[in-house]
Amino acid sequence: MSARNGDKSRFHRERKQKIARRKRTHELLQRAMHARKSADSRVHTQPRPVSG
């Protein structure tokens, strides 16, 4: 590590890890939101029988 450049390799490795983590989190949230919307639409389109 030089005084002029700092610890570039660690910085860039952590930077790439952060970007990948954000991307995975974003994709996971998008899939969960899409699954919830499709589940909500299924519930609302099918009438439920009323007993009694």
TORVOGU-41744 format. One record per residue (C-alpha): residue in one letter; x, y, z. Coordinates in pm, 1 decimal, m for minus. Layout:
! residues N
<site residuo="A" u="X" v="Y" w="Z"/>
...
! end
This chain:
! residues 52
<site residuo="M" u="0.0" v="0.0" w="0.0"/>
<site residuo="S" u="146.1" v="333.5" w="m98.7"/>
<site residuo="A" u="88.8" v="663.2" w="73.9"/>
<site residuo="R" u="m13.5" v="821.3" w="m255.2"/>
<site residuo="N" u="m262.5" v="566.0" w="m388.0"/>
<site residuo="G" u="m393.1" v="405.2" w="m72.5"/>
<site residuo="D" u="m531.5" v="52.6" w="m72.2"/>
<site residuo="K" u="m683.0" v="42.9" w="m420.0"/>
<site residuo="S" u="m722.5" v="m332.0" w="m450.3"/>
<site residuo="R" u="m923.5" v="m360.1" w="m128.4"/>
<site residuo="F" u="m1130.7" v="m54.5" w="m215.5"/>
<site residuo="H" u="m1223.2" v="m186.1" w="m560.7"/>
<site residuo="R" u="m1292.8" v="m537.8" w="m431.0"/>
<site residuo="E" u="m1528.4" v="m402.5" w="m165.6"/>
<site residuo="R" u="m1682.0" v="m163.0" w="m417.2"/>
<site residuo="K" u="m1765.4" v="m449.7" w="m653.7"/>
<site residuo="Q" u="m1905.5" v="m652.4" w="m363.9"/>
<site residuo="K" u="m2132.5" v="m363.9" w="m261.0"/>
<site residuo="I" u="m2259.1" v="m318.1" w="m616.5"/>
<site residuo="A" u="m2330.7" v="m690.6" w="m651.1"/>
<site residuo="R" u="m2508.3" v="m698.7" w="m313.3"/>
<site residuo="R" u="m2729.5" v="m404.0" w="m410.5"/>
<site residuo="K" u="m2812.2" v="m570.5" w="m741.9"/>
<site residuo="R" u="m2906.2" v="m900.5" w="m573.7"/>
<site residuo="T" u="m3119.3" v="m720.5" w="m315.5"/>
<site residuo="H" u="m3295.2" v="m516.6" w="m583.7"/>
<site residuo="E" u="m3371.1" v="m827.9" w="m791.0"/>
<site residuo="L" u="m3497.5" v="m1013.7" w="m484.1"/>
<site residuo="L" u="m3731.3" v="m727.5" w="m392.0"/>
<site residuo="Q" u="m3858.1" v="m703.2" w="m750.2"/>
<site residuo="R" u="m3933.2" v="m1077.7" w="m759.0"/>
<site residuo="A" u="m4109.5" v="m1060.4" w="m422.5"/>
<site residuo="M" u="m4317.1" v="m762.2" w="m534.4"/>
<site residuo="H" u="m4410.3" v="m935.3" w="m859.6"/>
<site residuo="A" u="m4505.8" v="m1256.0" w="m676.3"/>
<site residuo="R" u="m4717.1" v="m1061.0" w="m428.0"/>
<site residuo="K" u="m4898.2" v="m874.3" w="m706.0"/>
<site residuo="S" u="m4976.3" v="m1196.1" w="m892.7"/>
<site residuo="A" u="m5097.3" v="m1360.4" w="m569.3"/>
<site residuo="D" u="m5318.9" v="m1059.4" w="m490.5"/>
<site residuo="S" u="m5472.1" v="m1063.6" w="m836.7"/>
<site residuo="R" u="m5548.6" v="m1435.3" w="m806.7"/>
<site residuo="V" u="m5728.7" v="m1385.4" w="m476.6"/>
<site residuo="H" u="m5939.3" v="m1097.5" w="m606.7"/>
<site residuo="T" u="m6047.0" v="m1266.9" w="m931.2"/>
<site residuo="Q" u="m6171.6" v="m1590.6" w="m773.3"/>
<site residuo="P" u="m6497.3" v="m1563.4" w="m577.4"/>
<site residuo="R" u="m6506.2" v="m1749.9" w="m249.4"/>
<site residuo="P" u="m6810.3" v="m1962.1" w="m161.6"/>
<site residuo="V" u="m7018.5" v="m1839.2" w="129.8"/>
<site residuo="S" u="m7142.5" v="m2104.1" w="370.8"/>
<site residuo="G" u="m7458.5" v="m2062.4" w="563.0"/>
! end
